[in-house]
Amino acid sequence: MELKIALLGFGVVGQGLAEILEEKSKALHSDTGFQAKIVAISDMMKGSLYHPDGLNIVEALRAVKETGRLDAYPEEPGLTRGWDSFKTIQETNADTIVELTFTDVKTGQPAIDHCRAAFKCKKNVVMSNKGPVALAYQELSELARINGVRWGYEGTVMSGTPALRMPITALSGNRINEIKGILNGTTNYMLTRMEEGMSYADALAEAQGLGYAEADPTSDVEGYDAQYKITILSNIVMNVPLEREDVACEGISKLTREDMERAKQEGKRWKLIARCWRDGEEVIAKVGPEAIPLSDPLAGVGGALNAVTYDCDLAGPITLMGAGAGRKETGFSILIDLINIHRNQL
């Protein structure tokens, strides 16, 4: 079965996914039988296109690269322009919606409503947006189930690093008693530089200059990004309906050079740790800076990398490390969800 895809959002990740599908289409078909074509793109800033027989992705990428918009995409019979995201969901022949819009992390919108609309139209959804999974996981999972469609969200925690699928599949049969991780690359980079002697302000400025931190870095440095991700891990891996408000949260903005020096003297290293653990039948979660022993595998994770440790009753502690962001990495996270829809494994 060939998947027909509609992209909502054609920014860095959307273009990265389009490039992957274009570059690897023959290999993917040969290796896995996977076939997909993008029939629609809808982007609030760049415009929208729809052709039921599939778009010319090379031309779409060229148009955006050269002009910043899809207006320069060539005219052809059957091409429709100008549809917004909801009309794209409801009226195109796409069977799978790839949701890549900019989402308000406080409300999860518009991505939550995009999911609702797609599921009611009996269309699959794949996304890298944290908001809907952190804020509406139970509702949206049930809506997808009722309508007999699939919902993929591997990229919401550690981009292309399989922080969700690996424990669910490879660690199946274990009782996971605790999850703890470095789930934000910006703060991990900053802490690495601060340990080397840089001030908090200078480390932040450098992270912004490198593109790791936004102009408004609040979500990263105050721990909110990691808070969302540990909420997702609790819901999906531990199967506990934790809400974001249940997760105590503290960022790294209060750490000083003196704190860094003291940790060194004690043989420890500061990391922003997100963790959830079982306390009887209850699961407790928090995010905050911790000075962890150098013997802890997470202590060796430097720069902008992410890592997570699953404490299993049978396999013991298993640590997974990899990129937590990136154009191709997040594009791959979308691809693997699409392949698993093709395999009926989501």
Residue pairs with C-beta under 8 A, 6 or more apart in sequence:
1 35
1 342
2 35
2 36
2 37
3 34
3 35
3 36
3 37
3 95
3 96
3 338
3 341
3 342
4 36
4 37
4 39
4 54
4 92
4 93
4 94
4 95
4 96
5 36
5 37
5 38
5 39
5 40
5 94
5 96
5 97
5 98
5 338
6 38
6 39
6 40
6 41
6 42
6 50
6 88
6 89
6 92
6 94
6 96
6 97
6 98
7 14
7 17
7 18
7 38
7 40
7 41
7 42
7 43
7 98
7 100
8 42
8 43
8 85
8 88
8 89
8 97
8 98
8 99
8 100
8 101
8 114
9 42
9 43
9 99
9 100
9 101
9 102
10 18
10 41
10 43
10 46
10 60
10 64
10 70
10 100
11 43
11 100
11 102
12 327
12 330
13 100
13 128
13 155
13 327
13 330
13 331
13 334
14 41
14 43
14 98
14 100
15 61
15 64
15 327
16 327
16 328
16 330
16 331
17 98
17 100
17 331
17 334
17 335
18 38
18 57
18 60
18 61
19 61
19 328
19 331
20 328
20 331
20 332
20 335
21 36
21 38
21 57
21 335
22 57
22 58
22 61
25 35
25 36
28 34
28 35
28 339
29 35
32 339
32 342
32 343
33 342
34 338
34 339
34 342
35 342
36 96
36 338
36 342
37 54
37 55
38 54
38 55
38 57
38 60
39 50
39 51
39 52
39 53
39 54
39 55
39 92
39 93
39 94
40 48
40 49
40 50
40 51
40 55
40 83
40 88
40 92
40 94
41 48
41 49
41 50
41 55
41 60
41 70
42 48
42 83
42 84
42 85
42 88
43 70
44 85
44 101
45 69
46 64
46 68
46 69
46 70
47 69
47 70
47 71
47 81
47 82
48 70
48 81
48 82
48 83
48 84
48 88
49 55
49 60
49 70
49 73
49 79
49 80
49 81
50 79
50 80
50 81
50 83
50 88
50 92
51 76
51 78
51 79
51 80
52 78
52 92
52 93
53 78
55 73
56 73
56 74
59 73
59 74
60 70
60 73
62 72
63 69
63 70
63 71
63 72
63 73
64 70
66 72
70 81
73 79
83 91
83 92
85 101
85 110
85 114
86 113
86 114
86 117
88 94
89 97
89 114
89 117
89 118
89 121
89 123
90 117
90 121
94 123
95 123
95 124
96 123
96 124
96 125
96 126
96 338
96 341
97 114
97 118
97 123
97 124
97 125
97 126
98 125
98 126
98 127
98 334
98 338
99 111
99 114
99 115
99 118
99 125
99 126
99 127
99 129
99 132
100 127
100 128
100 129
100 334
101 110
101 111
101 114
101 129
103 109
103 110
103 111
103 129
103 130
103 131
103 132
104 131
105 130
105 131
105 219
105 224
105 225
105 228
107 131
107 135
108 129
108 131
108 132
108 134
108 135
108 136
109 131
111 127
111 129
111 131
111 132
112 131
112 132
112 135
112 136
112 140
114 125
115 125
115 127
115 132
115 136
115 140
115 143
115 151
116 140
116 143
118 124
118 125
118 149
119 125
119 140
119 143
119 144
119 146
119 147
119 149
119 151
120 143
120 147
122 147
122 148
122 149
123 149
124 149
124 150
124 151
124 152
124 341
124 346
125 144
125 149
125 150
125 151
125 152
126 151
126 152
126 153
126 334
126 337
126 338
126 341
127 133
127 152
127 153
127 155
127 156
127 334
128 153
128 155
128 156
128 159
128 330
128 333
128 334
129 156
130 156
130 157
130 225
130 228
130 229
130 232
131 228
132 140
132 153
133 140
133 153
133 156
133 232
133 235
133 236
134 156
134 228
134 229
134 231
134 232
134 235
134 244
135 243
135 244
137 232
137 235
137 236
137 241
138 235
138 241
140 151
141 151
144 150
144 151
150 341
150 346
151 346
152 334
152 337
152 338
152 340
152 341
152 346
153 164
153 232
153 236
153 337
154 160
154 162
154 163
154 164
154 165
154 333
154 336
154 337
155 330
155 333
155 334
155 337
156 164
156 229
156 232
157 163
157 164
157 183
157 229
157 232
157 233
157 308
158 183
158 229
158 306
158 308
158 320
158 322
158 323
158 324
159 306
159 322
159 323
159 324
159 325
159 326
159 329
159 330
159 332
159 333
160 322
160 323
160 326
160 328
160 329
160 330
160 331
160 332
160 333
160 336
161 306
161 320
161 321
161 322
161 323
161 324
161 329
162 320
162 336
163 181
163 233
163 306
163 308
163 320
164 232
164 233
164 236
164 237
165 336
165 340
166 320
167 176
167 237
167 310
167 318
168 236
168 237
171 310
171 312
171 315
171 318
173 314
174 310
174 312
174 313
174 314
174 315
175 312
175 313
175 314
176 237
176 238
176 310
176 311
176 312
176 313
177 277
177 278
177 311
177 312
177 313
178 275
178 276
178 277
178 278
178 309
178 310
178 311
179 230
179 233
179 234
179 237
179 238
179 275
179 276
179 277
179 308
179 309
179 310
179 311
180 273
180 274
180 275
180 276
180 277
180 298
180 308
180 309
180 311
181 229
181 230
181 233
181 273
181 274
181 275
181 298
181 306
181 307
181 308
181 309
182 188
182 271
182 272
182 273
182 274
182 298
182 301
182 305
182 306
182 307
182 308
183 225
183 226
183 229
183 230
183 274
183 306
183 308
183 324
184 220
184 223
184 225
184 226
184 229
184 272
184 306
184 324
185 212
185 303
185 304
185 305
185 306
185 323
185 324
185 325
186 207
186 212
186 213
186 217
186 220
186 221
186 225
186 304
187 220
187 221
187 223
187 226
187 251
187 252
187 272
188 271
188 272
188 301
188 302
188 303
188 304
188 305
188 306
189 203
189 207
189 210
189 212
189 303
189 304
190 200
190 203
190 204
190 207
190 213
190 221
190 252
191 203
191 252
191 255
191 269
191 270
191 271
191 272
191 289
192 302
192 303
193 202
193 203
193 206
193 207
194 200
194 203
194 255
194 257
194 260
194 270
195 260
195 263
195 264
195 269
195 270
197 257
198 206
199 257
200 252
200 253
200 255
200 256
204 213
204 217
204 221
207 213
207 217
208 214
208 215
208 217
212 304
213 220
213 221
214 220
218 224
219 225
220 251
221 251
221 252
221 253
222 249
222 250
222 251
222 253
223 249
223 250
223 251
223 252
223 272
223 274
223 287
223 288
224 249
224 251
226 249
226 272
226 274
226 287
227 244
227 247
227 249
227 274
227 287
228 244
229 274
230 247
230 274
230 275
230 276
230 285
230 287
231 242
231 243
231 244
231 246
231 247
231 285
233 274
233 276
233 308
234 240
234 242
234 276
234 283
234 285
235 241
235 242
237 310
238 276
238 278
238 283
240 276
240 283
242 276
242 283
242 285
246 285
247 276
247 285
247 286
247 287
248 285
248 286
248 287
248 288
249 286
249 287
249 288
250 287
250 288
250 289
251 272
251 288
251 289
252 270
252 272
252 289
255 270
255 289
259 270
259 291
260 270
262 291
263 269
263 270
263 291
266 291
267 293
267 294
268 291
268 292
268 293
268 294
268 299
269 291
269 292
269 294
269 299
270 289
270 290
270 291
270 292
271 289
271 290
271 292
271 298
271 299
271 301
272 287
272 288
272 289
272 290
273 287
273 288
273 289
273 290
273 292
273 298
274 285
274 286
274 287
275 285
275 286
275 287
276 283
276 284
276 285
276 286
277 283
277 284
277 285
277 311
292 298
292 299
293 299
294 300
297 307
297 309
297 317
297 319
297 321
298 307
298 309
298 319
301 307
301 321
304 323
304 324
304 325
305 321
305 322
305 323
305 324
306 321
306 322
306 323
306 324
307 319
307 320
307 321
307 322
308 319
308 320
309 317
309 318
309 319
309 320
310 317
310 318
310 319
310 320
311 317
312 318
322 329
323 329
337 346
340 346
